[in-house]
Amino acid sequence: MKVLYFDCSSGISGNMTLGALSELIDDPHYLVNELKKLHVDGYHIHISKEKKNGITGTYVDVHLEHEHHHEHEHEHLHHEHVHHHEHRNLFDVNKIIDESEIDEKAKDLAKRIFLRVAKAESKVHNESLENVHFHEVGAIDSIVDIIGTAILLCKINPDVIYSSVVNDGYGFIECAHGVISVPVPATSEIFAASNAITRQIDVDTELVTPTGAAIIAEIASEFTAMPAMNVQKVGWGTGTKDLVIPNVLKVSFGEIKKKTKL
């Protein structure tokens, strides 16, 4: 049985997940080439090796290109198959996914992850699902993070995915609405609607983003210590922050031998 084990001891975010999973596949261009099938413009991906507390991992940075201003919005509407702009709702995101040429299983997984974020945002902002405009989610980086994660997971194709207990920090961070406490409300609501096991640790910042929470809540079937498995490969994805603990997500790929009946 092929197993992926996510060690979320330093939390989880979309780009940490992309970094770790991209280390588990042998083709460095696979992710970027697959994402072209989305027909979304206005960004490019920068992939680099970064060190966190001496540990080297892959850092995936989604650079937004700002040359498309809103006053040009209508000029672009007649361009077939190219999606612009960050103010999107769930319907818009699902349309991008449906109209892309990515693998059907990846489409399905990406839509389920987005739905988790949308439901949480809808509850936090007291708006209907159709009316939630994701500042976080509709933005290109969330689209790339979530769909990229779905693409890589389908390529790796594990039989089962397990996760450690998910650690988050404490304190306060600034967001579009002002200063809010950690874990941020969307992250709390995503976990409340799932079977995830989470806790706070003594690190004064956000470790789990809503995107990271939705990914791990959707894909992990159990939150537990690493089972007895033969690890064959380890992927390390780095986050943006420098912390007292290494800001890395470790994803182990390996095998659990099926017990044979005596």
C-alpha positions as CSV (number, residue, x, y, z in Angstrom):
1,M,0.0,0.0,0.0
2,K,1.5,3.4,-1.1
3,V,1.3,5.9,1.7
4,L,1.9,9.6,2.1
5,Y,2.6,10.9,5.6
6,F,2.4,14.7,6.2
7,D,4.3,16.0,9.2
8,C,2.6,19.2,10.0
9,S,4.6,20.0,13.1
10,S,5.3,23.5,11.7
11,G,1.8,23.9,10.3
12,I,0.8,23.7,6.6
13,S,0.2,26.2,3.8
14,G,-0.4,25.8,0.1
15,N,3.1,26.7,-1.0
16,M,4.7,24.4,1.6
17,T,2.5,21.6,0.3
18,L,3.5,22.3,-3.3
19,G,7.2,22.4,-2.4
20,A,7.1,19.1,-0.5
21,L,5.1,17.2,-3.1
22,S,7.2,18.6,-6.0
23,E,10.3,17.0,-4.3
24,L,8.5,13.6,-4.4
25,I,8.2,13.5,-8.2
26,D,11.2,13.3,-10.5
27,D,10.2,15.8,-13.1
28,P,11.0,19.4,-12.0
29,H,8.9,20.9,-14.9
30,Y,5.8,18.7,-14.4
31,L,3.9,21.2,-12.1
32,V,4.5,24.2,-14.2
33,N,3.6,22.4,-17.4
34,E,0.4,21.0,-15.9
35,L,-0.7,24.4,-14.5
36,K,-0.5,25.8,-18.1
37,K,-3.6,23.7,-18.7
38,L,-5.6,26.0,-16.5
39,H,-5.4,28.9,-18.9
40,V,-5.0,31.4,-16.1
41,D,-2.7,34.3,-16.7
42,G,-1.2,37.0,-14.5
43,Y,1.3,34.9,-12.6
44,H,4.5,33.0,-12.8
45,I,5.9,30.4,-10.5
46,H,9.4,30.7,-9.0
47,I,10.8,27.4,-7.5
48,S,13.9,27.6,-5.4
49,K,15.8,25.8,-2.7
50,E,15.7,27.5,0.7
51,K,17.2,26.8,4.0
52,K,15.2,26.8,7.3
53,N,17.2,26.3,10.4
54,G,19.8,24.4,8.4
55,I,17.2,22.2,6.6
56,T,17.0,22.6,2.8
57,G,13.6,22.4,1.2
58,T,11.8,23.6,-1.9
59,Y,10.1,27.0,-1.8
60,V,7.4,27.6,-4.4
61,D,6.6,31.3,-4.8
62,V,3.7,32.4,-6.9
63,H,4.6,35.8,-8.4
64,L,1.6,37.9,-9.4
65,E,2.0,40.2,-12.4
66,H,0.2,43.4,-12.0
67,E,0.0,44.7,-15.5
68,H,-3.6,43.8,-15.9
69,H,-5.5,46.7,-14.3
70,H,-9.2,46.7,-13.6
71,E,-9.9,49.4,-16.2
72,H,-8.8,47.0,-18.9
73,E,-11.1,44.3,-17.6
74,H,-13.7,44.5,-20.3
75,E,-11.2,44.5,-23.2
76,H,-10.2,41.1,-22.1
77,L,-13.6,39.5,-21.9
78,H,-13.6,38.5,-25.6
79,H,-10.3,36.6,-25.3
80,E,-11.4,33.0,-25.3
81,H,-10.2,30.6,-22.6
82,V,-8.1,33.1,-20.6
83,H,-9.2,33.8,-17.1
84,H,-8.2,37.2,-15.5
85,H,-8.6,38.8,-12.1
86,E,-8.6,37.9,-8.5
87,H,-12.1,38.7,-7.4
88,R,-13.7,35.3,-7.9
89,N,-16.4,33.3,-6.2
90,L,-16.7,29.5,-6.0
91,F,-18.6,29.4,-9.3
92,D,-15.7,31.2,-11.1
93,V,-13.1,28.9,-9.6
94,N,-15.0,25.8,-10.5
95,K,-15.4,27.1,-14.0
96,I,-11.7,27.5,-14.3
97,I,-11.2,24.0,-13.1
98,D,-13.8,22.5,-15.3
99,E,-12.6,24.3,-18.5
100,S,-9.0,23.2,-17.9
101,E,-7.4,20.1,-19.4
102,I,-6.0,18.7,-16.1
103,D,-6.7,15.2,-15.0
104,E,-10.3,14.5,-14.0
105,K,-9.3,13.2,-10.6
106,A,-7.3,16.3,-9.9
107,K,-10.3,18.5,-11.0
108,D,-12.5,16.7,-8.5
109,L,-10.0,16.9,-5.6
110,A,-9.3,20.6,-6.3
111,K,-13.1,21.4,-6.2
112,R,-13.5,19.6,-2.9
113,I,-10.7,21.5,-1.3
114,F,-12.1,24.8,-2.6
115,L,-15.5,23.9,-1.3
116,R,-14.1,23.5,2.2
117,V,-12.6,27.0,2.1
118,A,-15.7,28.5,0.6
119,K,-18.0,27.0,3.3
120,A,-15.7,28.3,6.0
121,E,-15.5,31.8,4.5
122,S,-19.3,31.8,4.0
123,K,-19.8,31.0,7.7
124,V,-17.2,33.5,8.9
125,H,-18.5,36.4,6.8
126,N,-22.2,35.3,7.1
127,E,-22.7,35.3,3.3
128,S,-24.2,32.6,1.1
129,L,-21.8,30.3,-0.8
130,E,-22.5,32.1,-4.1
131,N,-21.7,35.5,-2.6
132,V,-18.4,34.7,-1.0
133,H,-15.7,36.5,-2.9
134,F,-12.5,35.0,-1.8
135,H,-9.8,37.6,-1.1
136,E,-7.7,34.7,-0.1
137,V,-9.1,32.0,-2.3
138,G,-10.0,33.7,-5.5
139,A,-6.6,35.1,-5.6
140,I,-4.4,33.4,-8.2
141,D,-1.9,32.1,-5.6
142,S,-4.7,30.0,-3.9
143,I,-5.8,28.7,-7.2
144,V,-2.3,27.7,-8.1
145,D,-1.7,26.2,-4.6
146,I,-4.9,24.1,-4.5
147,I,-5.0,23.0,-8.1
148,G,-1.2,22.4,-8.1
149,T,-1.5,20.3,-5.0
150,A,-4.3,18.2,-6.6
151,I,-2.2,17.8,-9.7
152,L,0.8,16.5,-7.8
153,L,-1.2,14.2,-5.5
154,C,-2.8,12.6,-8.5
155,K,0.7,12.1,-10.1
156,I,2.0,10.5,-6.9
157,N,-1.2,8.6,-6.5
158,P,-0.9,7.2,-3.0
159,D,-3.4,4.6,-1.7
160,V,-3.8,6.5,1.6
161,I,-2.7,9.8,3.2
162,Y,-2.1,10.2,6.9
163,S,-1.1,13.4,8.8
164,S,0.4,14.2,12.1
165,V,-1.6,16.4,14.6
166,V,-1.6,19.8,12.9
167,N,0.3,22.4,14.9
168,D,-0.7,26.1,14.7
169,G,0.7,29.0,16.5
170,Y,-0.9,31.7,18.6
171,G,-1.0,35.5,18.8
172,F,-2.3,38.0,16.2
173,I,-1.8,38.6,12.5
174,E,-2.9,41.4,10.1
175,C,-5.4,40.5,7.4
176,A,-7.5,42.5,4.9
177,H,-10.1,43.1,7.7
178,G,-7.6,44.3,10.4
179,V,-5.9,42.4,13.2
180,I,-7.2,39.0,14.0
181,S,-6.2,36.2,16.3
182,V,-4.5,33.0,15.3
183,P,-5.8,30.5,14.3
184,V,-7.7,32.8,11.9
185,P,-11.4,32.2,11.8
186,A,-11.5,30.5,8.4
187,T,-8.9,28.0,9.5
188,S,-10.8,27.3,12.7
189,E,-14.0,26.7,10.8
190,I,-12.4,24.5,8.2
191,F,-11.0,22.3,11.0
192,A,-14.3,22.3,12.9
193,A,-16.0,20.9,9.8
194,S,-13.5,18.1,9.4
195,N,-12.0,15.2,11.4
196,A,-8.7,17.0,11.7
197,I,-6.8,16.9,15.0
198,T,-5.1,20.2,15.8
199,R,-3.4,22.1,18.6
200,Q,-1.6,25.3,19.3
201,I,2.1,25.4,20.1
202,D,4.3,28.1,21.6
203,V,5.1,30.0,18.4
204,D,3.8,33.6,18.1
205,T,2.5,33.6,14.5
206,E,0.1,31.8,12.1
207,L,1.4,28.4,11.0
208,V,-1.7,27.1,9.3
209,T,-3.3,29.1,6.4
210,P,-6.9,28.4,5.4
211,T,-5.6,26.9,2.2
212,G,-3.3,24.6,4.1
213,A,-6.1,23.6,6.5
214,A,-8.5,22.8,3.6
215,I,-5.8,20.7,1.8
216,I,-5.0,18.5,4.9
217,A,-8.6,18.3,6.1
218,E,-9.6,17.0,2.6
219,I,-6.8,14.6,1.9
220,A,-5.8,13.0,5.3
221,S,-7.8,10.0,6.4
222,E,-6.3,9.9,9.9
223,F,-4.3,12.3,12.1
224,T,-1.9,10.2,14.0
225,A,1.8,9.4,14.6
226,M,3.6,8.0,11.6
227,P,2.5,4.4,11.1
228,A,5.1,1.6,10.7
229,M,6.1,2.1,7.1
230,N,9.1,1.7,4.8
231,V,9.8,5.3,3.8
232,Q,11.3,5.5,0.3
233,K,11.4,9.2,-0.3
234,V,11.0,12.5,1.7
235,G,9.8,15.8,0.3
236,W,10.6,19.1,2.2
237,G,8.6,22.2,1.5
238,T,9.6,25.5,3.1
239,G,7.3,28.3,4.3
240,T,7.9,32.0,4.1
241,K,8.7,32.5,7.8
242,D,11.8,32.2,9.8
243,L,10.8,30.8,13.2
244,V,12.4,29.2,16.3
245,I,11.4,25.9,14.8
246,P,12.2,24.9,11.2
247,N,9.3,26.3,9.0
248,V,9.1,23.2,6.8
249,L,6.5,20.6,5.9
250,K,7.9,17.1,5.6
251,V,6.0,14.7,3.5
252,S,7.2,11.1,3.5
253,F,6.3,8.6,0.7
254,G,6.6,4.9,1.4
255,E,4.9,1.6,1.7
256,I,2.9,-0.3,4.3
257,K,3.1,-4.0,3.6
258,K,-0.4,-5.5,3.6
259,K,-0.6,-8.1,6.4
260,T,-0.9,-11.5,4.9
261,K,-3.3,-13.9,6.5
262,L,-1.6,-16.8,8.3
